[in-house]
Amino acid sequence: MNLSFQNALLISLCMFAVASFISIAAANVFLGISVLIFLIITYKNKGVHIATDKLLYLKVISVFAGALFVSALFSGDIAYGLKTWADFFIWRFMPFVMLLTVLDSEVFGKKVLLAVIGGFAIDCLYAIYWSLFVSKGKFGWIRAAGFVGHPMTLAGWACILLPVLLVFIFRKDIAQKYHWLAVVIFAIGSVALLFNATRGAWLAITVVLPLMSLFFILQNKKLLLISLALVLGVGTILVNNAPFMKRVDSIDDLKNTSNRSRLIIWETSAEMFKEHPILGVGLGNYKNVYQNEHIAPRVEKERNAIKKLRSFQTLKKSEQAVVLKAPVNLWKVQGYKKLKKQERNEFNKAYSKFRFEYSLSKLNHAHNNLLQMLAENGLVGFIGYIFAFGFILWKNFKNFLLNKNPYALMIVGSTSALFLQGLTEYNFGNSSVMKIYWLVLACLIILASKYNDGMKNE
């Protein structure tokens, strides 16, 4: 293989890794350059080679891709379904393919992983700065989102990378000179996730990190004592932080608007699956079916309820049109301000229902990976999803138990945390999150394989 092209691909992928946390547009440019270099290498070498121990990953994920391809063919809009499929399994998945076929070496895997962690650190530092000096640290009011601008994206990255950093902290032998850097970035990432205030990510990390830590702290009394001291110290600080506890208490609050919205969209997704159990409504067709067939009638019902109000009928025709088109600040409507207090209360009660249903109509996914798969791709897509990620978890958990492979544990931790967060968010549909997941997964697969080889040679 031409080393100059190989090094060019390495540099381009590292730039893509860092840029992913700063600018989506820049990241896509570097990914496009990487794909171009990859195609040149493939052409010059008349194909690419993948090691046997890594080929099984591609085969299993191909089964999942095949399941969703079938769903795309039966979508209401086949062209859009195929476009969505290509985005999932060609564009977002390319970092995984390029690493395992062209950059399959311990040195390359570590360099790309270091670039990812570096980009994550930069984004988290910005998120912390923004929280402290812009939003004044108000948990759940203005959530830290980093450079990319969406809190769910930063939360997804934290679910992927905090488990990786945790293992580097416990395993000084593999972190080596980067051990204290891992400690610092883990702390930065944890603080950023607190300000991020994504409850699903909080729950995922709270479950996964302690379980991962058990493998290390139960074998070392000193680590156990240090871990208990940290948990007690941090826990005491957080429990006495009113905004944080308010956000935590909202997790099981059924009156919380976000929770109510999720329950309704989950119920609607279950109905969509019951109506289309085998192939779902079709890949890429969830938004259309959900909004137009399930939620639009609910919105119209609340509009009609408002129309029947005597107080509504006193408004001017132009005001009625504005009020019914989309939720507005009623105090900006002159006719509303002229209403008596009792009439306004009646109007507010009906309008709050309309406002809530209208907000539901703007959602475009199930906020749950499993329900999204069932509703959009039926049992075929759901089984493919469970098969692919179940295989990743099973293979690497087995590898960790048999070989004490730290990189395998990283894969289990990252995949588990992302899976758990995916019970309250459709993170599989988040392009920025999944490109980093596939990139990190490929790095860790390479490093896990090289670790096993090293164990055999000892």
PATIDREN-417849 format. One line per field, with one value per residue (C-alpha): residue number from 0; x, y, z. Coordinates in steps of 0.2 Angstrom, whole numbers. Layout:
<sites>
seq [NUM | ...]
x [X | ...]
y [Y | ...]
z [Z | ...]
</sites>
This chain:
<sites>
seq [0 | 1 | 2 | 3 | 4 | 5 | 6 | 7 | 8 | 9 | 10 | 11 | 12 | 13 | 14 | 15 | 16 | 17 | 18 | 19 | 20 | 21 | 22 | 23 | 24 | 25 | 26 | 27 | 28 | 29 | 30 | 31 | 32 | 33 | 34 | 35 | 36 | 37 | 38 | 39 | 40 | 41 | 42 | 43 | 44 | 45 | 46 | 47 | 48 | 49 | 50 | 51 | 52 | 53 | 54 | 55 | 56 | 57 | 58 | 59 | 60 | 61 | 62 | 63 | 64 | 65 | 66 | 67 | 68 | 69 | 70 | 71 | 72 | 73 | 74 | 75 | 76 | 77 | 78 | 79 | 80 | 81 | 82 | 83 | 84 | 85 | 86 | 87 | 88 | 89 | 90 | 91 | 92 | 93 | 94 | 95 | 96 | 97 | 98 | 99 | 100 | 101 | 102 | 103 | 104 | 105 | 106 | 107 | 108 | 109 | 110 | 111 | 112 | 113 | 114 | 115 | 116 | 117 | 118 | 119 | 120 | 121 | 122 | 123 | 124 | 125 | 126 | 127 | 128 | 129 | 130 | 131 | 132 | 133 | 134 | 135 | 136 | 137 | 138 | 139 | 140 | 141 | 142 | 143 | 144 | 145 | 146 | 147 | 148 | 149 | 150 | 151 | 152 | 153 | 154 | 155 | 156 | 157 | 158 | 159 | 160 | 161 | 162 | 163 | 164 | 165 | 166 | 167 | 168 | 169 | 170 | 171 | 172 | 173 | 174 | 175 | 176 | 177 | 178 | 179 | 180 | 181 | 182 | 183 | 184 | 185 | 186 | 187 | 188 | 189 | 190 | 191 | 192 | 193 | 194 | 195 | 196 | 197 | 198 | 199 | 200 | 201 | 202 | 203 | 204 | 205 | 206 | 207 | 208 | 209 | 210 | 211 | 212 | 213 | 214 | 215 | 216 | 217 | 218 | 219 | 220 | 221 | 222 | 223 | 224 | 225 | 226 | 227 | 228 | 229 | 230 | 231 | 232 | 233 | 234 | 235 | 236 | 237 | 238 | 239 | 240 | 241 | 242 | 243 | 244 | 245 | 246 | 247 | 248 | 249 | 250 | 251 | 252 | 253 | 254 | 255 | 256 | 257 | 258 | 259 | 260 | 261 | 262 | 263 | 264 | 265 | 266 | 267 | 268 | 269 | 270 | 271 | 272 | 273 | 274 | 275 | 276 | 277 | 278 | 279 | 280 | 281 | 282 | 283 | 284 | 285 | 286 | 287 | 288 | 289 | 290 | 291 | 292 | 293 | 294 | 295 | 296 | 297 | 298 | 299 | 300 | 301 | 302 | 303 | 304 | 305 | 306 | 307 | 308 | 309 | 310 | 311 | 312 | 313 | 314 | 315 | 316 | 317 | 318 | 319 | 320 | 321 | 322 | 323 | 324 | 325 | 326 | 327 | 328 | 329 | 330 | 331 | 332 | 333 | 334 | 335 | 336 | 337 | 338 | 339 | 340 | 341 | 342 | 343 | 344 | 345 | 346 | 347 | 348 | 349 | 350 | 351 | 352 | 353 | 354 | 355 | 356 | 357 | 358 | 359 | 360 | 361 | 362 | 363 | 364 | 365 | 366 | 367 | 368 | 369 | 370 | 371 | 372 | 373 | 374 | 375 | 376 | 377 | 378 | 379 | 380 | 381 | 382 | 383 | 384 | 385 | 386 | 387 | 388 | 389 | 390 | 391 | 392 | 393 | 394 | 395 | 396 | 397 | 398 | 399 | 400 | 401 | 402 | 403 | 404 | 405 | 406 | 407 | 408 | 409 | 410 | 411 | 412 | 413 | 414 | 415 | 416 | 417 | 418 | 419 | 420 | 421 | 422 | 423 | 424 | 425 | 426 | 427 | 428 | 429 | 430 | 431 | 432 | 433 | 434 | 435 | 436 | 437 | 438 | 439 | 440 | 441 | 442 | 443 | 444 | 445 | 446 | 447 | 448 | 449 | 450 | 451 | 452 | 453 | 454 | 455 | 456 | 457]
x [0 | 6 | 11 | 8 | -10 | -12 | -5 | -16 | -31 | -25 | -23 | -40 | -49 | -40 | -46 | -63 | -63 | -59 | -70 | -85 | -86 | -84 | -92 | -104 | -100 | -81 | -83 | -92 | -79 | -65 | -76 | -78 | -59 | -56 | -69 | -60 | -43 | -50 | -57 | -40 | -32 | -45 | -42 | -23 | -23 | -37 | -48 | -46 | -42 | -50 | -44 | -54 | -57 | -65 | -74 | -88 | -92 | -96 | -106 | -117 | -120 | -123 | -138 | -145 | -142 | -151 | -166 | -167 | -165 | -180 | -190 | -184 | -190 | -208 | -208 | -221 | -207 | -195 | -182 | -182 | -181 | -166 | -158 | -160 | -153 | -138 | -135 | -136 | -125 | -114 | -110 | -111 | -103 | -88 | -76 | -79 | -75 | -60 | -52 | -54 | -48 | -35 | -29 | -29 | -14 | -12 | -3 | -17 | -30 | -23 | -20 | -38 | -45 | -33 | -40 | -58 | -55 | -46 | -61 | -72 | -62 | -63 | -81 | -84 | -73 | -83 | -100 | -93 | -88 | -105 | -114 | -104 | -103 | -118 | -132 | -125 | -126 | -145 | -148 | -161 | -166 | -153 | -144 | -126 | -124 | -106 | -101 | -114 | -128 | -139 | -139 | -143 | -128 | -116 | -125 | -123 | -104 | -102 | -111 | -98 | -82 | -84 | -84 | -68 | -59 | -64 | -55 | -40 | -40 | -41 | -28 | -13 | -3 | -12 | -15 | 4 | 9 | -9 | -16 | -18 | -24 | -38 | -42 | -43 | -54 | -65 | -68 | -71 | -83 | -93 | -95 | -100 | -113 | -120 | -123 | -129 | -144 | -149 | -158 | -157 | -138 | -137 | -146 | -136 | -120 | -125 | -129 | -114 | -99 | -102 | -104 | -88 | -79 | -84 | -72 | -57 | -62 | -67 | -49 | -41 | -45 | -37 | -47 | -63 | -60 | -55 | -70 | -82 | -74 | -77 | -95 | -99 | -91 | -98 | -115 | -116 | -112 | -125 | -139 | -137 | -139 | -157 | -157 | -149 | -161 | -176 | -170 | -168 | -185 | -192 | -187 | -203 | -214 | -229 | -234 | -218 | -221 | -206 | -211 | -230 | -224 | -213 | -227 | -239 | -226 | -221 | -240 | -242 | -226 | -233 | -249 | -239 | -231 | -247 | -254 | -238 | -230 | -218 | -209 | -216 | -221 | -205 | -188 | -188 | -207 | -210 | -211 | -224 | -235 | -234 | -237 | -251 | -260 | -259 | -255 | -264 | -281 | -277 | -272 | -287 | -298 | -291 | -293 | -312 | -313 | -307 | -318 | -333 | -328 | -339 | -324 | -315 | -330 | -328 | -311 | -309 | -308 | -289 | -286 | -295 | -284 | -268 | -273 | -278 | -263 | -250 | -248 | -245 | -243 | -261 | -257 | -251 | -269 | -280 | -296 | -290 | -284 | -302 | -309 | -315 | -305 | -317 | -317 | -298 | -296 | -308 | -298 | -282 | -287 | -292 | -277 | -265 | -271 | -270 | -252 | -247 | -254 | -246 | -229 | -232 | -235 | -217 | -209 | -201 | -195 | -200 | -187 | -183 | -172 | -182 | -199 | -192 | -186 | -203 | -213 | -203 | -195 | -206 | -200 | -188 | -178 | -180 | -173 | -159 | -155 | -155 | -144 | -131 | -129 | -132 | -118 | -106 | -110 | -109 | -93 | -84 | -90 | -85 | -68 | -66 | -71 | -59 | -44 | -47 | -46 | -48 | -53 | -67 | -73 | -73 | -84 | -96 | -97 | -99 | -112 | -122 | -122 | -128 | -141 | -148 | -148 | -157 | -172 | -177 | -169 | -167 | -148 | -146 | -154 | -142 | -129 | -116 | -117 | -117 | -102 | -92 | -98 | -93 | -76 | -73 | -79 | -67 | -53 | -57 | -60 | -42 | -34 | -44 | -37 | -19 | -21 | -26 | -12 | 0 | -7 | -4 | 14 | 19]
y [0 | 17 | 24 | 42 | 39 | 29 | 43 | 56 | 45 | 45 | 64 | 67 | 55 | 63 | 80 | 73 | 67 | 84 | 94 | 83 | 91 | 109 | 110 | 98 | 106 | 105 | 87 | 82 | 90 | 80 | 64 | 67 | 70 | 54 | 44 | 51 | 45 | 28 | 26 | 30 | 17 | 4 | 7 | 7 | -9 | -17 | -19 | -19 | -32 | -35 | -46 | -62 | -58 | -41 | -47 | -55 | -37 | -32 | -47 | -45 | -26 | -30 | -41 | -26 | -15 | -28 | -28 | -9 | -10 | -21 | -9 | 6 | -3 | -4 | 14 | 26 | 36 | 23 | 36 | 45 | 28 | 23 | 40 | 37 | 20 | 26 | 39 | 26 | 13 | 21 | 39 | 37 | 20 | 24 | 29 | 11 | 3 | 14 | 11 | -8 | -10 | 3 | 9 | -8 | -5 | -1 | 15 | 21 | 16 | 25 | 41 | 42 | 38 | 52 | 64 | 59 | 62 | 78 | 85 | 79 | 88 | 104 | 103 | 100 | 114 | 126 | 118 | 122 | 139 | 143 | 136 | 146 | 162 | 163 | 153 | 155 | 137 | 135 | 116 | 111 | 129 | 133 | 116 | 115 | 109 | 113 | 119 | 108 | 116 | 102 | 95 | 77 | 76 | 81 | 69 | 55 | 58 | 58 | 41 | 35 | 42 | 43 | 23 | 23 | 36 | 27 | 11 | 22 | 29 | 11 | 4 | 14 | 1 | 5 | 23 | 25 | 44 | 49 | 42 | 59 | 67 | 53 | 58 | 77 | 74 | 62 | 75 | 89 | 77 | 73 | 91 | 95 | 81 | 89 | 106 | 97 | 91 | 76 | 65 | 49 | 51 | 54 | 38 | 28 | 34 | 32 | 13 | 9 | 17 | 10 | -8 | -6 | 1 | -15 | -25 | -14 | -8 | -25 | -31 | -16 | -9 | 7 | 10 | 5 | 18 | 32 | 28 | 28 | 45 | 52 | 46 | 53 | 69 | 72 | 65 | 77 | 92 | 87 | 83 | 100 | 109 | 114 | 116 | 99 | 90 | 99 | 91 | 74 | 75 | 78 | 61 | 53 | 68 | 63 | 81 | 87 | 92 | 83 | 67 | 68 | 71 | 55 | 45 | 50 | 48 | 31 | 25 | 32 | 22 | 6 | 9 | 12 | -5 | -14 | -7 | -12 | -26 | -34 | -20 | -5 | 11 | 11 | 18 | 37 | 37 | 39 | 58 | 58 | 44 | 51 | 69 | 67 | 51 | 51 | 68 | 80 | 74 | 77 | 95 | 98 | 92 | 105 | 118 | 114 | 114 | 132 | 137 | 133 | 145 | 160 | 170 | 165 | 170 | 188 | 189 | 197 | 186 | 190 | 187 | 170 | 165 | 169 | 161 | 144 | 144 | 140 | 144 | 162 | 173 | 177 | 194 | 200 | 197 | 213 | 204 | 192 | 206 | 213 | 197 | 195 | 185 | 170 | 170 | 171 | 157 | 146 | 151 | 148 | 130 | 126 | 134 | 125 | 109 | 115 | 121 | 104 | 94 | 106 | 104 | 85 | 88 | 95 | 79 | 68 | 53 | 41 | 47 | 28 | 17 | 1 | 9 | 19 | 2 | -6 | 8 | 12 | -5 | -18 | -34 | -36 | -20 | -22 | -40 | -33 | -20 | -31 | -44 | -31 | -22 | -38 | -46 | -32 | -33 | -52 | -54 | -40 | -45 | -63 | -56 | -46 | -61 | -73 | -61 | -46 | -36 | -17 | -12 | -25 | -18 | 0 | -7 | -15 | 1 | 13 | 3 | -1 | 18 | 23 | 9 | 14 | 33 | 26 | 21 | 40 | 47 | 41 | 42 | 30 | 43 | 56 | 57 | 66 | 54 | 38 | 44 | 45 | 29 | 19 | 28 | 24 | 6 | 3 | 10 | -1 | -16 | -14 | -11 | -25 | -37 | -31 | -33 | -51 | -54 | -47 | -58 | -74 | -69 | -67]
z [0 | -4 | 13 | 8 | 4 | 20 | 30 | 21 | 26 | 44 | 44 | 36 | 48 | 63 | 56 | 54 | 72 | 79 | 68 | 72 | 89 | 82 | 65 | 56 | 40 | 42 | 48 | 32 | 22 | 30 | 29 | 10 | 8 | 18 | 7 | -9 | -2 | 3 | -15 | -23 | -11 | -15 | -34 | -33 | -23 | -33 | -18 | 1 | 14 | 31 | 44 | 47 | 66 | 60 | 45 | 57 | 63 | 45 | 41 | 56 | 53 | 35 | 41 | 50 | 35 | 24 | 36 | 35 | 16 | 14 | 25 | 13 | -2 | 6 | 12 | 6 | -2 | -9 | -15 | 2 | 11 | 1 | 4 | 22 | 21 | 12 | 25 | 39 | 31 | 19 | 24 | 43 | 42 | 31 | 46 | 52 | 35 | 32 | 48 | 48 | 30 | 27 | 45 | 54 | 65 | 84 | 80 | 68 | 80 | 95 | 85 | 78 | 96 | 103 | 90 | 95 | 114 | 110 | 100 | 114 | 127 | 117 | 115 | 134 | 139 | 128 | 135 | 153 | 149 | 141 | 156 | 169 | 160 | 148 | 156 | 174 | 177 | 177 | 176 | 164 | 159 | 146 | 143 | 138 | 120 | 115 | 98 | 88 | 96 | 102 | 120 | 114 | 103 | 117 | 128 | 115 | 114 | 133 | 133 | 120 | 128 | 147 | 148 | 137 | 148 | 164 | 158 | 154 | 171 | 179 | 167 | 168 | 159 | 143 | 146 | 150 | 148 | 144 | 161 | 169 | 153 | 154 | 172 | 167 | 152 | 161 | 174 | 161 | 152 | 168 | 172 | 154 | 155 | 172 | 163 | 148 | 159 | 148 | 160 | 149 | 148 | 167 | 170 | 157 | 164 | 182 | 178 | 166 | 175 | 192 | 184 | 174 | 190 | 200 | 189 | 196 | 213 | 220 | 217 | 225 | 243 | 240 | 224 | 233 | 246 | 234 | 223 | 239 | 244 | 227 | 226 | 243 | 240 | 223 | 228 | 243 | 232 | 220 | 232 | 240 | 223 | 221 | 202 | 199 | 211 | 203 | 186 | 194 | 202 | 185 | 178 | 185 | 185 | 174 | 174 | 166 | 148 | 141 | 150 | 144 | 126 | 127 | 134 | 120 | 106 | 113 | 113 | 96 | 90 | 97 | 88 | 72 | 75 | 78 | 61 | 52 | 62 | 49 | 40 | 49 | 40 | 30 | 33 | 33 | 34 | 52 | 53 | 39 | 46 | 64 | 60 | 47 | 52 | 71 | 78 | 65 | 70 | 88 | 84 | 74 | 88 | 100 | 86 | 85 | 104 | 104 | 90 | 100 | 114 | 115 | 120 | 104 | 94 | 100 | 92 | 75 | 60 | 58 | 76 | 75 | 61 | 70 | 86 | 77 | 65 | 78 | 97 | 100 | 115 | 119 | 127 | 110 | 104 | 107 | 108 | 121 | 132 | 132 | 139 | 156 | 169 | 169 | 150 | 149 | 161 | 150 | 134 | 142 | 148 | 130 | 122 | 133 | 126 | 109 | 113 | 119 | 105 | 92 | 100 | 98 | 80 | 78 | 84 | 70 | 79 | 93 | 106 | 108 | 97 | 100 | 97 | 82 | 74 | 78 | 71 | 56 | 51 | 60 | 67 | 53 | 57 | 76 | 75 | 64 | 77 | 92 | 82 | 77 | 94 | 104 | 94 | 98 | 116 | 118 | 108 | 118 | 135 | 131 | 126 | 142 | 153 | 144 | 141 | 153 | 137 | 142 | 125 | 124 | 141 | 133 | 119 | 131 | 141 | 126 | 117 | 134 | 138 | 121 | 121 | 138 | 132 | 117 | 128 | 129 | 113 | 95 | 95 | 81 | 70 | 76 | 62 | 73 | 87 | 76 | 65 | 81 | 88 | 72 | 72 | 91 | 89 | 74 | 84 | 99 | 89 | 81 | 99 | 106 | 93 | 95 | 114 | 112 | 99 | 112 | 126 | 115 | 111 | 130]
</sites>
